[in-house]
């Protein structure tokens, strides 16, 4: 997956593939950028003194480096300045962006648009706004309003559809308890109506009159909470419109 910038900034962490390793230096392709190569000097390989880079690095090896200089289009990289956590996060971001490449293909099909056009129109804006295009798909429902500031309704709907089809949204769970009752003679029908419309990823189960459990799932706590809140609001409004009694308690 291509990145929205033509080249990284000083201080960025980048995924690299080593292409040419000799005794005192190594060259590497920057995997997130097109046709960009960086140089790693022997002094930037390890915090310990080493005599030969070839004992530390191998051609074809993929790792993470920090950009230390980009002057005159010569990109200098450092491996020793990257800690384990920064390496894990950078590799995870890169792997997710690779996965998001297939999302873009599906998005192009749904919108009947050219995939290359969607890089400029959708992928790069999401990378700038959310840190990665994968994360843009990941939070497409929980933070719909932010997507709506970037794209029109057709694009937002397509992004959400692709996300639902490809990302497991049932990872985080929130639970609560509803108390809902109607004194009218047609109270059972009113109750069914009040509980008839809940968000996707939300489940309501009977406990004992007038108590029901409500459970909301989402890939993130943020999405689970949004689904829970919107379902509770819908049920509350319906119950009050039909002169019912309603109470909600989060577990």
Buried (B, 14 or more C-beta within 10 A) or exposed (E): BBBBEEBBEEEBBBBBEBBEBEEEBBBBBBBBBEEBBBBBBBEBBBEEEBEEBBEBBEBEBEBBBBBBEBEEEEBBBBBBBBEEEEBEEBBEBBEBBBBBBEBBEBBBEBBEBEBEEBBEBBBBBBBBBBEBBBBBBBBBBBBBEBBEEBBEEEBBBBBBBBBBEEBEBEEBBBEBBBBBBBEEEEBEEBBEBBBEEBBEBBEBEEEEEBBBBBBBBBBBEBBBBBBBBBBBEBBBEBBEEBEBEBEBEEE
